[in-house]
Each structure stands twice: as C-alpha cells, then as structure tokens.
Amino acid sequence: MGKKRGVGDEAMRYLSHRMRTEQEMRQHLKAKEYEDSEIEGAIDDLKAHHYIDDYEYALAFYRNSFEKLRGGMRAKRELEQKGIDTLTADNALEDYKYEAGIDELANARRIAMQIIYGSDVTNGYGESVISVLLDASADEEAEYLDEHKIASVARKLENRGYTSEVIYKVISEMRSWKVKTKR
C-alpha cells in the first residue's frame, strides 16, 4: 500500500473539489485515520488561511438554494445537518437576504404560478406581467382555483422550506386567482 499523505495535503486535496464545512473536513480526516491532534492542527491552519469558513460556506449555500427557489428554512436545516451552528446559519441567512434583496414571498408566488399556469408563463417575466396574469377580472370565462390545487401548492412550498407565514400569504392570494378551464 502507498504512503499515507500528510494531513495538510489530504485536507487540501479534499478541498480541491468544492467548499467544505469544518465538520465535513473533520469527519473526512477522521475517516482517513489521522490523529485528533493532527486534525485539529490542520483545521486551525485551514481556518487561519480562510480555506474553510462556515459563514462563507453558508452564504454560498444560501445563494445556490435561493437560485433554485428554495425557502430559507430548508436551506438552514440542510446547513445544520452539515454541521453549521444555528447562529452562523441565521446570520448568513439574514446577511444574504439583505445583500441579494431576496423576497421569499415573490419566490413562493413564482412557484405557485409555475404549478398553476405552467413554467412557460413565469419564466423570464417580471412581477408587472405576472400581476396582470393574476388579475381575477381579466377573463370572464376563467374559474377560481379549487382547494385541491391550492393545497398541493401549499405542500410544495412547505417541502421547499418556506415559512408558514409566506405560505399563508400565497394561499390567500391564490384564492383570487383564476384559470381557464379546458373544454
């Protein structure tokens, strides 16, 4: 069998694929059977050189999650599973939402529209076009959504990690939405 890499070399090799949390790094190095003292020394060095930074990891994770129209609660839960402490996850979430101007209600509304009207309707359109589509008086032949469709949207939003407050707001808006029935 080949010679075992140094703990620092192994840590850098593991980081070369993607960002890692402190916990992920610690678990990986333990699995490679390094001594605890070696692991702690390597992690201290990595943190000193900003190669691992749980706050920066959380910011990048939130960016990716919100691009996929996931809610903050789901992303936070996933971060905590990766070993990010609650305070760091909360701070990163608030900072990212502020810096990026994230509006979870608008994202949740977009998901609801994709479910009801199809993704073709919402892709590439701004809020002004979407608000015209949602005008209940726009079409006399359209009918209000049934409760089964509204419930399915609520479940989808909950699975995506949106807060109950956001879900209730979207559902109350949806009760005024109309769709054309196919005849």
Residue pairs with C-beta under 8 A, 6 or more apart in sequence:
4 32
5 13
7 29
7 34
7 38
7 39
7 41
7 42
8 42
8 45
10 28
10 29
10 32
10 34
11 25
11 29
11 42
11 43
11 46
11 51
12 51
14 20
14 25
14 28
14 29
15 25
15 46
15 51
15 52
19 52
19 56
19 57
19 60
20 28
20 52
20 57
21 52
21 54
21 57
21 82
21 83
21 84
22 43
22 47
22 52
22 54
22 83
23 82
23 83
23 84
24 82
24 83
25 42
25 43
25 46
25 52
26 39
26 43
29 38
29 39
29 42
29 43
30 39
34 42
43 52
46 52
47 53
50 56
54 83
54 84
54 85
54 88
55 88
55 91
55 92
57 79
57 82
57 84
58 79
58 84
58 88
58 89
58 92
58 93
59 92
59 95
59 96
61 75
61 78
61 79
61 82
62 72
62 75
62 92
62 93
62 96
62 97
63 96
63 100
65 72
65 74
65 75
65 78
65 161
66 72
66 75
66 96
66 100
66 102
66 107
69 107
69 110
69 111
69 160
70 160
70 161
71 104
71 107
71 108
71 157
71 160
71 161
71 162
71 163
71 166
72 93
72 97
72 104
72 161
72 162
72 163
73 161
73 162
73 163
74 159
74 160
74 161
75 93
75 161
76 89
76 90
76 93
76 161
77 161
79 89
79 92
80 86
80 89
84 92
96 102
97 104
104 162
104 163
104 166
105 166
105 169
105 170
106 127
108 157
108 162
108 166
108 167
108 169
108 170
109 130
109 170
109 173
110 122
110 130
111 153
111 156
111 157
111 160
112 153
112 157
112 170
112 174
113 121
113 122
113 130
113 133
113 134
114 121
114 122
115 149
115 152
115 153
115 156
116 145
116 149
116 153
116 174
116 177
116 179
117 133
117 179
121 133
122 130
132 138
134 173
134 176
134 177
136 144
136 176
136 177
136 178
138 178
139 178
139 180
141 180
141 181
142 178
142 179
142 180
142 181
143 178
143 179
143 180
143 181
144 175
144 176
144 177
144 178
145 174
145 175
145 177
145 178
145 179
150 171
150 174
150 175
153 170
153 171
153 174
154 167
154 170
154 171
157 166
157 167
157 170
158 164
158 167
